[in-house]
């Protein structure tokens, strides 16, 4: 039988649907997640299947409904809340940062907050400074939040089921450019094989999306795809790049990172989030702490150069990591 | 109070100007996005939220404002900024992402800033409401007679910023006017599913300020309610709220499938097109002939065409310009 192909959006919606069938404590809240099916399609078909009691369209009240998800979770439900764009976190940050993330710790482990906060990230289509950010580094910096960032339809489904079953608060970041939306810039890898039966992917297990020997590229989300495209070009030049999709930042699979660095001796981090004080710096710090002696060259990183995401196309292209810049940086790294 | 012919014609012309701009932007927006729609393609990429159908609100309110009266707007800002008196060329250039644009290409359609007109907007729902409170606070502290106006949708009236802002404006008796554009939907979620009270005027009243709901398709009704509220604020008598009930003729954004709309609803609202309503009234009064209406349309079409030509001919910013403007003083 031919493999069944799904878009990432369909894979996420299927994961949620299967968990809702399995566990009546699971319900979904968010803006335009009902009749609209989610602005990025992550909840399509759920309202028809489960009705408005379990698939709840909310007013534009993120502090209210994300806080309500925290409250429902502490009472034993398994809520999934959708924050339409991660950029909108600001109005709900107290609930995310001071409540969702901290209640389990503050209660001395007595209270659980088993919820999923899923949200859209990423740019590349001129949506400018308030609709194009990634920001996973900000949440990974906050103790108490698990940070999940799938890059493919297969990973998206397995990680979503794992997230729903997890007893901790999980933030689940889907990039608009990996969802397989008909109106977004095309990405052939946004559609891929997804098994019909439910399955989980454990957190803290990076996936080597392409094996290589000359350098290690550490990345997540849409940048996995850009890095794979770059690795393809690099291979034509005789450079063998290993592309590691971290899949979760919290927990982080240090072992796979360190093992790869020990093999290739060179590392490039490709990150669509802001450069300073974020994912790229953290990964390089870990490598410096645990595998410095194995490095043959200083690590390099490509990330948004500490500016908000600009609107105009040439400006945005200048700040986001591109295939061309990944290729060039990898070449430079290998030449060192 | 009957409005003069001159005032009515000004309101009419402003509404035609906004509509003409928006409908032309819509045409340009689909350039490069056919036959396959790709939001990132064409001369105007990104999301596009147009104001067609709601012109009476911007025109009716801004007719009372001076250039130095602060206005905060939303992700659907074009109508407000045009009614405030923006240079269409610089606004269109910004929408094209050009160096000559209001924000040199950094802001785009949702993030238009014109300090000369004390105008700002943004893509975060409700984000501008507290800014109007702050602007009004600055005005009051300086003893000026300016008025700050915040436009936002009925969807934004469910976010905390709305409630905190109304309370602050009321306790500090600030010269602020809150204009709720109730276009019935927050993207796909109808007001009936998001708001337990019928009118946000009830909420304004609960915070201790005069508040009314008006027909937002009727520019005269908006004009009169706004005049009262803005004059009250100028006199130092505190804030007001106006909810104007209107309708989005083009959906939430370009490409909105609108499958959440009840059948026939939009057609029903289009029968009360605010421009047609006022045009008919003017014609019945003998204050506007078909020829005059056509001349106004032609003038507005020419203005928009001039803005478009300016935008197309302008250069893109240098890519490295992305690195500037993070700080006033970079080091």
HADDOCK unambig.tbl for C-alpha pairs under 7 A between the chains (distance, minus, plus):
assign (segid A and resid 32 and name CA) (segid B and resid 188 and name CA) 5.84 0.50 0.50
assign (segid A and resid 32 and name CA) (segid B and resid 189 and name CA) 6.30 0.50 0.50
assign (segid A and resid 35 and name CA) (segid B and resid 260 and name CA) 6.40 0.50 0.50
assign (segid A and resid 36 and name CA) (segid B and resid 188 and name CA) 6.48 0.50 0.50
assign (segid A and resid 36 and name CA) (segid B and resid 260 and name CA) 6.94 0.50 0.50
assign (segid A and resid 58 and name CA) (segid B and resid 194 and name CA) 6.71 0.50 0.50
assign (segid A and resid 59 and name CA) (segid B and resid 155 and name CA) 6.82 0.50 0.50
assign (segid A and resid 59 and name CA) (segid B and resid 158 and name CA) 6.30 0.50 0.50
assign (segid A and resid 59 and name CA) (segid B and resid 194 and name CA) 4.77 0.50 0.50
assign (segid A and resid 60 and name CA) (segid B and resid 155 and name CA) 5.99 0.50 0.50
assign (segid A and resid 60 and name CA) (segid B and resid 156 and name CA) 6.47 0.50 0.50
assign (segid A and resid 60 and name CA) (segid B and resid 158 and name CA) 5.81 0.50 0.50
assign (segid A and resid 60 and name CA) (segid B and resid 159 and name CA) 5.92 0.50 0.50
assign (segid A and resid 61 and name CA) (segid B and resid 158 and name CA) 5.76 0.50 0.50
assign (segid A and resid 61 and name CA) (segid B and resid 159 and name CA) 4.79 0.50 0.50
assign (segid A and resid 88 and name CA) (segid B and resid 124 and name CA) 6.65 0.50 0.50
assign (segid A and resid 125 and name CA) (segid B and resid 39 and name CA) 6.35 0.50 0.50
assign (segid A and resid 125 and name CA) (segid B and resid 40 and name CA) 4.10 0.50 0.50
assign (segid A and resid 125 and name CA) (segid B and resid 45 and name CA) 6.49 0.50 0.50
assign (segid A and resid 125 and name CA) (segid B and resid 46 and name CA) 5.44 0.50 0.50
assign (segid A and resid 126 and name CA) (segid B and resid 40 and name CA) 6.42 0.50 0.50
assign (segid A and resid 126 and name CA) (segid B and resid 45 and name CA) 5.70 0.50 0.50
assign (segid A and resid 126 and name CA) (segid B and resid 46 and name CA) 4.55 0.50 0.50
assign (segid A and resid 127 and name CA) (segid B and resid 46 and name CA) 4.74 0.50 0.50
assign (segid A and resid 127 and name CA) (segid B and resid 47 and name CA) 6.17 0.50 0.50
assign (segid A and resid 128 and name CA) (segid B and resid 107 and name CA) 6.58 0.50 0.50
assign (segid A and resid 128 and name CA) (segid B and resid 108 and name CA) 6.99 0.50 0.50
assign (segid A and resid 130 and name CA) (segid B and resid 123 and name CA) 6.04 0.50 0.50
assign (segid A and resid 183 and name CA) (segid B and resid 37 and name CA) 5.25 0.50 0.50
assign (segid A and resid 183 and name CA) (segid B and resid 38 and name CA) 4.79 0.50 0.50
assign (segid A and resid 183 and name CA) (segid B and resid 39 and name CA) 5.83 0.50 0.50
assign (segid A and resid 184 and name CA) (segid B and resid 38 and name CA) 5.13 0.50 0.50
assign (segid A and resid 184 and name CA) (segid B and resid 39 and name CA) 5.48 0.50 0.50
assign (segid A and resid 184 and name CA) (segid B and resid 40 and name CA) 6.88 0.50 0.50
assign (segid A and resid 185 and name CA) (segid B and resid 38 and name CA) 5.43 0.50 0.50
assign (segid A and resid 185 and name CA) (segid B and resid 39 and name CA) 6.72 0.50 0.50
assign (segid A and resid 185 and name CA) (segid B and resid 40 and name CA) 6.06 0.50 0.50
assign (segid A and resid 307 and name CA) (segid B and resid 323 and name CA) 6.33 0.50 0.50
assign (segid A and resid 307 and name CA) (segid B and resid 326 and name CA) 6.19 0.50 0.50
assign (segid A and resid 310 and name CA) (segid B and resid 106 and name CA) 4.62 0.50 0.50
assign (segid A and resid 310 and name CA) (segid B and resid 107 and name CA) 6.55 0.50 0.50
assign (segid A and resid 310 and name CA) (segid B and resid 322 and name CA) 6.62 0.50 0.50
assign (segid A and resid 311 and name CA) (segid B and resid 97 and name CA) 6.61 0.50 0.50
assign (segid A and resid 311 and name CA) (segid B and resid 105 and name CA) 6.07 0.50 0.50
assign (segid A and resid 311 and name CA) (segid B and resid 106 and name CA) 4.92 0.50 0.50
assign (segid A and resid 311 and name CA) (segid B and resid 107 and name CA) 5.48 0.50 0.50
assign (segid A and resid 311 and name CA) (segid B and resid 108 and name CA) 5.39 0.50 0.50
assign (segid A and resid 312 and name CA) (segid B and resid 97 and name CA) 4.29 0.50 0.50
assign (segid A and resid 312 and name CA) (segid B and resid 105 and name CA) 4.96 0.50 0.50
assign (segid A and resid 312 and name CA) (segid B and resid 106 and name CA) 6.01 0.50 0.50
assign (segid A and resid 314 and name CA) (segid B and resid 319 and name CA) 5.33 0.50 0.50
assign (segid A and resid 315 and name CA) (segid B and resid 319 and name CA) 4.72 0.50 0.50
assign (segid A and resid 315 and name CA) (segid B and resid 321 and name CA) 6.94 0.50 0.50
assign (segid A and resid 315 and name CA) (segid B and resid 322 and name CA) 5.09 0.50 0.50
assign (segid A and resid 318 and name CA) (segid B and resid 319 and name CA) 5.64 0.50 0.50
